[in-house]
Amino acid sequence: MIDEKLLFRSHVRYITAKAMRIFQRLCLFTRPTWGAHPENVSIIYHGVIEPIITYAAGIWGHAASKKCNRRTLESTQRGFALKAIRGFRTVSTVAALALAQFTPLDLKVLEVAKVERTRLLGTTDFLPDDVQLEKPTPVHKLLHPASRVTIPLHLATNQEEADSYVRSYTVTIYTDGSKKENGKVGAAFICFKAIQNRSNTHPIVTNIHRALHQTDNPINVVWFRSHVGIAGNEAADVAAGEASLLHKAPDYDKFPLTYAKSHYKRESRIAWEKRYTSAEQGAYTRKLLPQLDNIQNLFSVIARSFHLTQILTGHGYNKSNLRRFHITDNANCPCDGTSEQTFNHLLKSCPIFCRARLLYEQTCQLYGVDSPYELTAILQKPETLNSFDQLAKKI
């Protein structure tokens, strides 16, 4: 759907309406305390909703940054994020997206649009124009599967074992992947594994497959550890170290599409991080988890849940929040009748939960955590995170 000003409002409304129909069906069996697991909601979102929204983003993706389209996309994404974290509908959009680990849709659409343009044009906006996209070998140019040769890979621990796989009158070539102090490692072994993959469509690999098909000589690959006294391997190790320091033009300067995807994904992550840290909304969640990496580390250990979302957003069944929405007359905790019942009070000082709190604090002390009520301090230890989750569940 194309409008005269190329704002693509009609298209955005169409795809979001399509996504909302799925959301309405999802609401029938997803509630805060029962229904589809939050992880399943995330799978549905990433596997169904994102492809619907980003379809043909290479054409209309530039319009995703328009304020009208961005608001429409946020409104659609917000519902799925709330279901994924099992949160109340009063939770802010920024906090919901951050806890659900969803990239804002306008950033995701722009990311997909850049990838599609790279696929079509063969260049990127972050590499020189003479560095072209590496394109897989077309299917009609591949060898028939029955004609592709698989090179056997043998393992050896000494020269005698290596010689048993190689004929004495044949040519023996030694290669090595040199590891430098900066952490860079040669890719010789990875190259051999790629050649062994008969379905690999990399242009260099398919050319090698074709050359192997045309030769009549048997080829064997033998791998052994470095520095075990094999003269050829020692010479290759020295040559590889010297070659890595040569200042020469690269022999191969094409880039794979996966490199562009990872770069644009990293750009989206940086933009989302800036938006999260500078947003007016979500201040409560941001105070507990100031960075998106903190949220990722948290949910890599413990699963999203209704009770944990209440703690992380401040929107839950505590009297302070209930009074805010005029559900109760006062915010006083029953423990003493004077203290305001906030999640901070329930976690740190309410005597009703002193036993659960003591167990949690003892766990933190055991694992050397000095600030048990700072989430960034307990993220390093899975045991302290699990103990905090148990405390939140008790509350």
Phi and psi in degrees as a GROMACS rama.xvg file:
@    title "Ramachandran Plot"
@    xaxis  label "Phi"
@    yaxis  label "Psi"
@TYPE xy
-116.842  127.237  ILE-2
-99.4738  169.128  ASP-3
-67.1256  -25.6345  GLU-4
-96.9273  3.07987  LYS-5
56.2149  37.9813  LEU-6
-89.1577  -16.4086  LEU-7
58.2893  33.1349  PHE-8
-64.1898  -42.8107  ARG-9
-63.1608  -39.5572  SER-10
-65.6521  -43.5162  HIS-11
-63.6319  -41.9446  VAL-12
-64.1171  -36.7232  ARG-13
-66.4788  -48.282  TYR-14
-72.0149  -33.7576  ILE-15
-70.7868  -34.4581  THR-16
-64.8091  -37.3121  ALA-17
-64.9674  -40.9343  LYS-18
-68.2798  -36.8493  ALA-19
-68.501  -28.7449  MET-20
-64.8787  -38.0524  ARG-21
-67.6316  -39.2744  ILE-22
-62.7119  -40.6337  PHE-23
-63.7108  -37.2842  GLN-24
-68.6594  -36.5597  ARG-25
-65.5157  -34.2691  LEU-26
-63.4383  -22.9307  CYS-27
-66.9174  -28.2938  LEU-28
-128.703  29.082  PHE-29
-136.388  113.51  THR-30
-130.932  164.672  ARG-31
-56.923  -35.4368  PRO-32
-110.136  -2.78577  THR-33
-156.089  169.116  TRP-34
105.483  -157.635  GLY-35
-58.561  139.33  ALA-36
-66.132  143.648  HIS-37
-53.2007  -35.3133  PRO-38
-65.2705  -36.4028  GLU-39
-68.0696  -35.9926  ASN-40
-63.4875  -40.4592  VAL-41
-63.647  -39.4221  SER-42
-64.0825  -43.269  ILE-43
-61.6424  -42.4028  ILE-44
-63.1792  -51.0862  TYR-45
-69.9981  -33.3696  HIS-46
-88.8422  -21.1358  GLY-47
-120.329  -53.1641  VAL-48
-70.8298  -48.2335  ILE-49
-59.8695  -44.3215  GLU-50
-61.7154  -35.0275  PRO-51
-64.2429  -45.3894  ILE-52
-70.6143  -40.8615  ILE-53
-88.5672  4.58014  THR-54
-60.2821  132.333  TYR-55
59.0487  30.3775  ALA-56
-63.8116  -22.962  ALA-57
-61.452  -22.297  GLY-58
-92.3272  -47.4068  ILE-59
-109.843  1.11788  TRP-60
-57.948  -31.7643  GLY-61
-62.2367  -23.4932  HIS-62
-82.8552  -6.30582  ALA-63
-66.6874  -24.9601  ALA-64
-80.6129  -8.66996  SER-65
-63.321  140.618  LYS-66
-58.2575  -41.7586  LYS-67
-65.0911  -42.8233  CYS-68
-71.0495  -37.3971  ASN-69
-62.8185  -41.4646  ARG-70
-65.1806  -40.1401  ARG-71
-64.0255  -42.9486  THR-72
-66.2211  -40.7403  LEU-73
-62.7704  -41.2033  GLU-74
-62.0533  -40.6743  SER-75
-68.281  -44.7579  THR-76
-68.4322  -31.4514  GLN-77
-57.6617  -43.3106  ARG-78
-60.9375  -44.2595  GLY-79
-67.4011  -36.3714  PHE-80
-64.6588  -41.8498  ALA-81
-63.5417  -38.5672  LEU-82
-68.8101  -34.41  LYS-83
-70.9197  -28.0381  ALA-84
-103.416  -3.26847  ILE-85
56.2264  50.4844  ARG-86
-106.055  163.453  GLY-87
-71.1087  154.833  PHE-88
-71.3539  -8.23718  ARG-89
-83.1479  -7.17578  THR-90
-67.0676  138.783  VAL-91
-66.7852  156.005  SER-92
-63.2448  -42.0952  THR-93
-60.9621  -46.8252  VAL-94
-65.4229  -40.6903  ALA-95
-63.7514  -45.6514  ALA-96
-65.5682  -39.6474  LEU-97
-65.4256  -46.0124  ALA-98
-70.3329  -31.2713  LEU-99
-78.1564  -11.3789  ALA-100
60.4716  42.5508  GLN-101
-100.607  132.121  PHE-102
-75.1459  131.749  THR-103
-50.047  138.427  PRO-104
-62.2828  -33.8723  LEU-105
-64.8565  -37.4711  ASP-106
-70.2098  -37.3931  LEU-107
-66.4589  -40.5237  LYS-108
-64.3099  -43.8263  VAL-109
-62.5577  -38.214  LEU-110
-62.5006  -48.199  GLU-111
-64.66  -36.8836  VAL-112
-62.6737  -41.7767  ALA-113
-65.9681  -39.1455  LYS-114
-64.4214  -41.9975  VAL-115
-65.7857  -39.3631  GLU-116
-65.1698  -37.3883  ARG-117
-64.0341  -40.3341  THR-118
-63.263  -39.2947  ARG-119
-79.2483  -44.0996  LEU-120
-88.2186  -23.948  LEU-121
81.5945  5.67988  GLY-122
-133.401  167.347  THR-123
-126.984  168.831  THR-124
-90.303  3.51757  ASP-125
-119.912  2.15389  PHE-126
-125.509  154.629  LEU-127
-57.7647  152.044  PRO-128
-64.7564  -24.2411  ASP-129
-80.2435  -6.39437  ASP-130
-91.7109  108.314  VAL-131
-96.9477  161.648  GLN-132
-72.2846  136.094  LEU-133
-80.8875  118.954  GLU-134
-107.233  137.154  LYS-135
-65.2343  155.362  PRO-136
-65.874  130.02  THR-137
-58.2652  151.003  PRO-138
-59.6794  -38.6205  VAL-139
-71.0886  -10.907  HIS-140
-100.861  -2.58015  LYS-141
-77.5437  150.339  LEU-142
-65.906  151.082  LEU-143
-60.7796  138.748  HIS-144
-50.8762  -34.3341  PRO-145
-71.2605  -19.0064  ALA-146
-94.3998  -6.52085  SER-147
-80.6665  133.984  ARG-148
-96.8105  133.358  VAL-149
-100.316  123.154  THR-150
-84.5484  124.486  ILE-151
-70.319  140.931  PRO-152
-112.311  121.476  LEU-153
-111.739  154.75  HIS-154
-112.344  135.891  LEU-155
-137.574  150.837  ALA-156
-112.06  -12.1632  THR-157
-152.528  177.547  ASN-158
-65.0187  -37.3007  GLN-159
-62.8335  -43.8205  GLU-160
-65.7979  -37.6177  GLU-161
-65.5009  -40.4723  ALA-162
-66.3282  -26.227  ASP-163
-67.646  -21.0035  SER-164
-96.7118  -8.13401  TYR-165
-124.131  133.319  VAL-166
-73.9706  145.618  ARG-167
-66.8218  -26.4588  SER-168
-96.0305  6.8714  TYR-169
-98.7616  166.505  THR-170
-79.2005  132.38  VAL-171
-114.856  124.296  THR-172
-114.673  127.738  ILE-173
-104.325  138.102  TYR-174
-135.538  163.868  THR-175
-154.221  146.866  ASP-176
-104.518  108.72  GLY-177
-83.0633  133.285  SER-178
-102.277  125.656  LYS-179
-99.9017  172.796  LYS-180
-66.4402  -25.6371  GLU-181
-80.0411  2.93191  ASN-182
95.576  -8.81949  GLY-183
-73.7075  138.532  LYS-184
-128.067  139.969  VAL-185
-65.0244  157.435  GLY-186
-113.741  28.4298  ALA-187
-60.9332  -46.9213  ALA-188
-64.874  -39.2298  PHE-189
-62.969  -37.3346  ILE-190
-62.7709  -41.7353  CYS-191
-63.9859  -39.345  PHE-192
-65.3215  -35.8419  LYS-193
-65.7562  -39.4294  ALA-194
-66.7202  -33.6836  ILE-195
-66.895  -23.638  GLN-196
-76.0025  106.875  ASN-197
-68.737  -17.4629  ARG-198
-99.145  5.06888  SER-199
-66.6191  131.824  ASN-200
-107.874  11.2241  THR-201
-61.0592  134.855  HIS-202
-58.5958  -37.8858  PRO-203
-67.0222  -42.1918  ILE-204
-65.6747  -42.4069  VAL-205
-66.2894  -33.3705  THR-206
-65.6874  -38.7916  ASN-207
-66.6544  -41.3669  ILE-208
-58.2767  -40.288  HIS-209
-67.709  -39.2237  ARG-210
-67.1665  -38.9692  ALA-211
-65.0196  -35.3318  LEU-212
-67.2742  -31.201  HIS-213
-86.2257  -18.2793  GLN-214
-85.33  150.471  THR-215
-99.7038  -8.83258  ASP-216
-86.7405  137.709  ASN-217
-71.2871  143.086  PRO-218
-123.978  130.573  ILE-219
-124.855  146  ASN-220
-116.131  127.578  VAL-221
-120.066  128.802  VAL-222
-111.564  134.429  TRP-223
-145.458  160.467  PHE-224
-66.3263  153.617  ARG-225
-77.0259  157.514  SER-226
59.1034  46.4272  HIS-227
-114.505  17.4404  VAL-228
90.6473  13.8933  GLY-229
-92.1079  119.257  ILE-230
-60.3068  -45.1345  ALA-231
-62.5136  -38.4153  GLY-232
-68.6683  -38.2911  ASN-233
-65.1442  -39.9093  GLU-234
-65.9289  -39.2277  ALA-235
-65.881  -35.2792  ALA-236
-64.1144  -42.9555  ASP-237
-65.7169  -43.6448  VAL-238
-64.7483  -37.7831  ALA-239
-66.282  -39.2083  ALA-240
-64.2497  -40.0764  GLY-241
-69.5295  -38.8391  GLU-242
-65.8051  -32.3649  ALA-243
-69.0979  -15.8813  SER-244
-100.589  0.0281686  LEU-245
-70.6221  138.578  LEU-246
-100.024  89.303  HIS-247
-142.497  161.555  LYS-248
-64.1473  142.166  ALA-249
-64.6404  144.503  PRO-250
-75.1915  -22.3577  ASP-251
-140.507  119.849  TYR-252
-121.954  17.4077  ASP-253
-85.8238  154.082  LYS-254
-118.044  143.047  PHE-255
-78.1582  158.366  PRO-256
-64.2517  -30.205  LEU-257
-62.5211  -30.9005  THR-258
-66.6216  -42.9877  TYR-259
-64.4157  -40.8975  ALA-260
-61.0086  -45.7328  LYS-261
-65.8428  -36.0972  SER-262
-65.8488  -47.6787  HIS-263
-69.1712  -32.0796  TYR-264
-65.4663  -38.7482  LYS-265
-66.6052  -38.0782  ARG-266
-61.1456  -43.9951  GLU-267
-62.8555  -39.0405  SER-268
-63.335  -42.869  ARG-269
-64.9272  -42.9748  ILE-270
-64.2642  -39.3936  ALA-271
-68.0671  -38.0271  TRP-272
-62.0159  -43.7582  GLU-273
-63.8954  -41.2151  LYS-274
-65.6916  -39.6252  ARG-275
-66.152  -44.4687  TYR-276
-74.1787  -23.0434  THR-277
-105.031  -1.97042  SER-278
-70.2429  146.864  ALA-279
-73.4112  -32.622  GLU-280
-82.4599  165.116  GLN-281
72.0504  22.7535  GLY-282
-64.1937  -36.7117  ALA-283
-62.9863  -47.8324  TYR-284
-66.3579  -40.9067  THR-285
-65.7164  -30.0985  ARG-286
-66.5148  -36.7243  LYS-287
-78.3904  -41.901  LEU-288
-129.385  87.2883  LEU-289
-70.1582  -16.3814  PRO-290
-129.458  153.868  GLN-291
-64.9953  -30.8034  LEU-292
-63.6525  -33.1049  ASP-293
-61.9934  -41.666  ASN-294
-66.1538  -41.1851  ILE-295
-63.0214  -42.8837  GLN-296
-64.8609  -37.1454  ASN-297
-63.0446  -50.5343  LEU-298
-84.6415  -0.167767  PHE-299
-79.5506  -14.842  SER-300
-107.139  -48.0205  VAL-301
-117.431  152.186  ILE-302
-84.1322  155.654  ALA-303
-66.319  143.734  ARG-304
-154.121  163.767  SER-305
-63.5287  -44.2281  PHE-306
-68.7585  -36.8613  HIS-307
-71.9686  -37.0453  LEU-308
-61.6253  -37.8091  THR-309
-61.1328  -42.1911  GLN-310
-65.5389  -40.6337  ILE-311
-79.3967  -19.5251  LEU-312
-109.151  -20.6009  THR-313
81.0912  -2.88277  GLY-314
-101.005  105.196  HIS-315
-170.278  -164.394  GLY-316
-86.5059  59.897  TYR-317
-116.732  150.431  ASN-318
-66.7241  -28.3074  LYS-319
-63.8169  -44.0595  SER-320
-71.114  -37.1312  ASN-321
-66.6869  -37.3811  LEU-322
-67.5077  -33.0705  ARG-323
-58.5722  -33.8999  ARG-324
-103.679  18.4442  PHE-325
60.7945  34.9269  HIS-326
-92.222  -26.3983  ILE-327
-132.902  160.906  THR-328
-82.6486  -31.0868  ASP-329
-136.447  163.78  ASN-330
-109.74  15.0796  ALA-331
-77.9525  139.846  ASN-332
-80.1377  139.08  CYS-333
-63.974  -13.0395  PRO-334
-63.7597  -37.1059  CYS-335
-138.902  -7.43848  ASP-336
78.6213  -0.0523872  GLY-337
-124.641  -33.2629  THR-338
-71.7689  139.97  SER-339
-73.6801  130.433  GLU-340
-85.7825  86.3836  GLN-341
-105.43  168.954  THR-342
-66.3094  -30.3863  PHE-343
-62.8019  -41.8059  ASN-344
-66.4566  -43.9009  HIS-345
-64.3906  -37.4396  LEU-346
-74.616  -42.1379  LEU-347
-98.4973  -34.6116  LYS-348
-135.332  -11.5794  SER-349
-65.8034  122.55  CYS-350
-67.1333  -16.9444  PRO-351
-62.6125  -31.5669  ILE-352
-112.462  29.7242  PHE-353
-65.2128  -34.8405  CYS-354
-66.6431  -48.4611  ARG-355
-63.6958  -37.0003  ALA-356
-65.7476  -40.7052  ARG-357
-62.8648  -43.3404  LEU-358
-61.3021  -41.0585  LEU-359
-66.0123  -45.9276  TYR-360
-64.9628  -35.4703  GLU-361
-66.4168  -37.5579  GLN-362
-64.0471  -43.669  THR-363
-62.9801  -40.1886  CYS-364
-65.64  -38.2581  GLN-365
-62.2499  -37.3648  LEU-366
-99.8125  16.1194  TYR-367
74.2077  29.1012  GLY-368
-96.4595  115.81  VAL-369
-82.9425  -25.6218  ASP-370
-119.214  82.853  SER-371
-66.6973  -18.3517  PRO-372
-105.146  14.9606  TYR-373
-107.023  112.898  GLU-374
-61.0536  -34.7085  LEU-375
-63.8736  -22.9371  THR-376
-81.315  -27.4307  ALA-377
-97.9199  -0.0362596  ILE-378
-68.7588  -22.6178  LEU-379
-76.3221  -17.3989  GLN-380
-119.241  115.787  LYS-381
-58.4813  -33.3497  PRO-382
-65.3145  -40.7439  GLU-383
-70.4381  -34.0627  THR-384
-66.0062  -44.0291  LEU-385
-64.0533  -36.8881  ASN-386
-67.5128  -38.8199  SER-387
-64.28  -38.372  PHE-388
-63.2169  -38.5309  ASP-389
-66.2906  -38.8154  GLN-390
-64.0435  -43.5088  LEU-391
-63.1566  -36.3179  ALA-392
-67.3222  -37.0152  LYS-393
-63.9106  -37.8829  LYS-394
